[in-house]
Structure formats: structure tokens, C-alpha cells
Amino acid sequence: SAYLGDDDLRNLMAIVPERSLILLEDIDCIFHEREAKDSEKVTFSGLLNAIDGVAAGEGHVLFMTTNHPEKIDPALI
């Protein structure tokens, strides 16, 4: 598949080595009111679980960029 799904994202985040930097660019473009845009397979819930859920890795720094901070869902702040 050309698109990343919730399981793919969770698996990738779980194998990030400690002391790594993770960058998610233009986070405001992925979702509109917690619904995935276009044919994206990562859900809002899946993203939250991957970055801060029970199985989320620790020991790394996550950066999220946006050109429109007003569009960021409060759950991501």
C-alpha cells in the first residue's frame, strides 16, 4: 500500500531508537476535525496512540510542524 496505516505507524514508532529525533511535518494537513483527509489510513486515534499511547516508545523527542497553529487539535498540543 502507498499509504501508512495505524498499525504501520505504531510499529515504526515502537522501533525508533532511544535518543532519536522524530519530525512530523505539516501536522495540520493530515486531519480535518479528527477525520483523515483523502485516502489516508492513519486515524486521529491511531496517531495519538502511536505518539503517546501505552505502547509508545520513550527516550526520543517528537517535533510537529505547522503553518497554521490554529488548526491543531487540542489533543496534539
N, CA, C and O of each residue as an XYZ file, in Angstrom:
308
protein
N       0.833     -1.187      0.000
C       0.000      0.000      0.000
C       0.875      1.246      0.000
O       1.940      1.257      0.617
N       0.444      2.274     -0.672
C       1.197      3.520     -0.755
C       0.984      4.383      0.475
O       1.693      5.373      0.656
N       0.030      4.037      1.319
C      -0.280      4.844      2.486
C       0.011      4.087      3.769
O      -0.139      2.867      3.842
N       0.423      4.828      4.760
C       0.721      4.290      6.069
C      -0.570      4.120      6.850
O      -1.426      5.005      6.834
N      -0.718      3.002      7.526
C      -1.892      2.768      8.358
C      -1.532      2.879      9.833
O      -0.366      3.059     10.186
N      -2.540      2.770     10.689
C      -2.323      2.863     12.131
C      -1.308      1.838     12.626
O      -0.411      2.176     13.399
N      -1.442      0.597     12.189
C      -0.515     -0.448     12.622
C       0.904     -0.152     12.149
O       1.864     -0.354     12.893
N       1.038      0.323     10.920
C       2.360      0.661     10.389
C       3.011      1.764     11.218
O       4.181      1.662     11.590
N       2.253      2.809     11.502
C       2.789      3.926     12.277
C       3.175      3.473     13.680
O       4.255      3.811     14.167
N       2.316      2.724     14.321
C       2.606      2.218     15.669
C       3.866      1.349     15.668
O       4.704      1.472     16.562
N       4.002      0.486     14.683
C       5.188     -0.372     14.595
C       6.460      0.433     14.354
O       7.500      0.145     14.945
N       6.379      1.430     13.497
C       7.546      2.274     13.232
C       7.947      3.077     14.465
O       9.132      3.181     14.781
N       6.966      3.642     15.158
C       7.270      4.422     16.356
C       7.851      3.540     17.462
O       8.648      4.009     18.275
N       7.458      2.272     17.497
C       7.939      1.359     18.528
C       9.405      0.987     18.334
O      10.074      0.604     19.294
N       9.914      1.095     17.110
C      11.305      0.695     16.868
C      12.263      1.878     16.752
O      13.434      1.699     16.417
N      11.771      3.080     17.028
C      12.647      4.251     16.996
C      13.662      4.108     18.121
O      13.281      3.905     19.274
N      14.946      4.209     17.802
C      15.968      4.083     18.853
C      15.865      5.213     19.881
O      15.431      6.320     19.561
N      16.263      4.924     21.097
C      16.290      5.955     22.130
C      17.185      7.097     21.684
O      18.120      6.914     20.904
N      16.876      8.281     22.200
C      17.630      9.495     21.906
C      17.520      9.916     20.444
O      18.418     10.571     19.915
N      16.433      9.544     19.799
C      16.192      9.936     18.408
C      15.305     11.173     18.361
O      14.561     11.458     19.299
N      15.396     11.892     17.267
C      14.501     12.997     16.979
C      13.520     12.529     15.909
O      13.929     11.947     14.904
N      12.243     12.777     16.116
C      11.205     12.402     15.159
C      10.534     13.690     14.688
O      10.191     14.551     15.498
N      10.353     13.814     13.399
C       9.739     15.008     12.830
C       8.491     14.627     12.043
O       8.559     13.816     11.120
N       7.357     15.209     12.404
C       6.116     15.074     11.649
C       5.794     16.455     11.101
O       5.416     17.356     11.851
N       5.943     16.618      9.805
C       5.759     17.929      9.192
C       4.307     18.171      8.799
O       3.566     17.247      8.462
N       3.928     19.440      8.853
C       2.597     19.885      8.417
C       1.483     19.051      9.024
O       0.599     18.563      8.319
N       1.535     18.894     10.325
C       0.568     18.054     11.036
C      -0.866     18.530     10.840
O      -1.802     17.737     10.940
N      -1.044     19.820     10.560
C      -2.393     20.359     10.358
C      -3.029     19.861      9.068
O      -4.244     19.975      8.902
N      -2.247     19.319      8.162
C      -2.771     18.887      6.861
C      -3.274     17.444      6.856
O      -3.880     17.009      5.877
N      -3.036     16.711      7.914
C      -3.388     15.291      7.916
C      -4.864     15.063      8.201
O      -5.499     14.211      7.580
N      -5.407     15.828      9.146
C      -6.782     15.603      9.584
C      -7.613     16.871      9.487
O      -7.101     17.985      9.598
N      -8.901     16.676      9.278
C      -9.872     17.769      9.354
C     -10.916     17.340     10.379
O     -11.703     16.426     10.135
N     -10.912     18.008     11.524
C     -11.835     17.667     12.610
C     -11.766     16.185     12.959
O     -12.785     15.502     13.062
N     -10.546     15.713     13.138
C     -10.241     14.335     13.560
C     -10.597     13.273     12.528
O     -10.553     12.082     12.837
N     -10.945     13.671     11.327
C     -11.205     12.731     10.241
C     -10.042     12.789      9.272
O      -9.571     13.874      8.929
N      -9.573     11.628      8.825
C      -8.462     11.579      7.888
C      -8.855     12.226      6.564
O      -9.984     12.073      6.097
N      -7.920     12.943      5.972
C      -8.165     13.569      4.673
C      -7.872     12.575      3.561
O      -7.000     11.716      3.692
N      -8.595     12.699      2.489
C      -8.397     11.906      1.272
C      -8.344     10.419      1.591
O      -9.238      9.892      2.254
N      -7.299      9.742      1.122
C      -7.229      8.296      1.307
C      -6.220      7.895      2.377
O      -5.696      6.781      2.348
N      -5.947      8.786      3.313
C      -5.025      8.462      4.398
C      -5.596      7.339      5.246
O      -6.805      7.276      5.466
N      -4.739      6.461      5.719
C      -5.184      5.329      6.520
C      -4.843      5.481      7.996
O      -5.292      4.681      8.817
N      -4.062      6.486      8.342
C      -3.775      6.732      9.748
C      -4.938      7.530     10.319
O      -5.290      8.589      9.800
N      -5.525      7.019     11.382
C      -6.628      7.716     12.018
C      -6.090      8.659     13.086
O      -4.938      8.542     13.505
N      -6.920      9.583     13.519
C      -6.519     10.508     14.569
C      -6.200      9.734     15.849
O      -5.199      9.998     16.515
N      -7.050      8.794     16.174
C      -6.823      7.953     17.354
C      -5.528      7.158     17.217
O      -4.781      7.012     18.184
N      -5.266      6.647     16.026
C      -4.038      5.893     15.776
C      -2.798      6.743     15.954
O      -1.795      6.279     16.495
N      -2.862      7.994     15.497
C      -1.737      8.914     15.671
C      -1.500      9.181     17.149
O      -0.364      9.107     17.618
N      -2.565      9.492     17.890
C      -2.417      9.752     19.324
C      -1.833      8.546     20.049
O      -0.961      8.701     20.904
N      -2.302      7.351     19.718
C      -1.778      6.142     20.357
C      -0.315      5.896     20.006
O       0.457      5.433     20.845
N       0.068      6.204     18.773
C       1.449      5.987     18.348
C       2.420      6.925     19.052
O       3.551      6.542     19.351
N       1.976      8.166     19.319
C       2.908      9.121     19.920
C       2.817      9.175     21.437
O       3.756      9.626     22.093
N       1.689      8.715     22.014
C       1.562      8.843     23.462
C       0.737      7.730     24.091
O       0.266      7.878     25.219
N       0.555      6.635     23.397
C      -0.248      5.537     23.923
C       0.564      4.600     24.799
O       1.744      4.835     25.059
N      -0.076      3.546     25.245
C       0.550      2.575     26.135
C       1.814      1.977     25.524
O       2.802      1.770     26.228
N       1.793      1.700     24.236
C       2.939      1.057     23.589
C       3.921      2.054     22.978
O       4.887      1.650     22.330
N       3.686      3.351     23.177
C       4.574      4.365     22.590
C       5.966      4.254     23.192
O       6.127      4.023     24.391
N       6.957      4.422     22.347
C       8.331      4.374     22.811
C       8.669      5.585     23.664
O       7.974      6.601     23.629
N       9.733      5.464     24.421
C      10.198      6.567     25.261
C      11.644      6.850     24.941
O      12.325      6.040     24.311
N      12.112      8.005     25.377
C      13.517      8.339     25.192
C      13.818      9.016     23.871
O      14.970      9.035     23.439
N      12.809      9.571     23.220
C      13.022     10.317     21.982
C      12.267     11.639     22.057
O      11.423     11.834     22.931
N      12.575     12.536     21.140
C      11.923     13.848     21.091
C      11.119     13.923     19.797
O      11.623     13.616     18.717
N       9.863     14.336     19.927
C       8.962     14.444     18.780
C       8.706     15.904     18.470
O       8.305     16.670     19.346
N       8.938     16.295     17.218
C       8.634     17.634     16.731
C       7.510     17.527     15.724
O       7.526     16.643     14.867
N       6.534     18.414     15.814
C       5.470     18.508     14.824
C       5.467     19.946     14.313
O       5.487     20.893     15.100
N       5.441     20.102     12.991
C       5.433     21.446     12.418
C       4.069     21.756     11.818
O       3.298     20.860     11.475
N       3.796     23.047     11.702
C       2.568     23.516     11.080
C       2.755     24.955     10.620
O       3.551     25.698     11.195
N       2.039     25.336      9.611
C       1.964     26.729      9.195
C       0.699     27.376      9.740
O       0.498     28.583      9.601
N      -0.155     26.562     10.365
C      -1.446     27.042     10.857
C      -1.705     26.488     12.262
O      -2.482     25.546     12.414
N      -1.075     27.052     13.278
C      -1.250     26.529     14.638
C      -2.701     26.544     15.122
O      -3.070     25.745     15.983
N      -3.514     27.426     14.590
C      -4.912     27.494     14.987
C      -5.709     26.269     14.537
O      -6.804     26.023     15.044
N      -5.173     25.510     13.601
C      -5.857     24.318     13.099
C      -5.474     23.044     13.860
O      -6.033     21.977     13.608
N      -4.533     23.158     14.779
C      -4.069     21.984     15.509
C      -5.105     21.573     16.549
O      -5.552     22.397     17.347
N      -5.480     20.320     16.537
C      -6.416     19.792     17.518
C      -5.791     19.903     18.906
O      -4.608     19.606     19.069
N      -6.559     20.323     19.908
C      -6.013     20.469     21.262
C      -5.392     19.182     21.817
O      -4.503     19.254     22.666
N      -5.830     18.033     21.365
C      -5.257     16.767     21.846
C      -3.800     16.601     21.420
O      -3.066     15.827     22.035
N      -3.373     17.309     20.387
C      -1.994     17.206     19.914
C      -1.068     18.246     20.554
O       0.151     18.178     20.395
N      -1.638     19.185     21.262
C      -0.823     20.249     21.843
C      -0.328     19.847     23.223
O       0.377     20.618     23.875
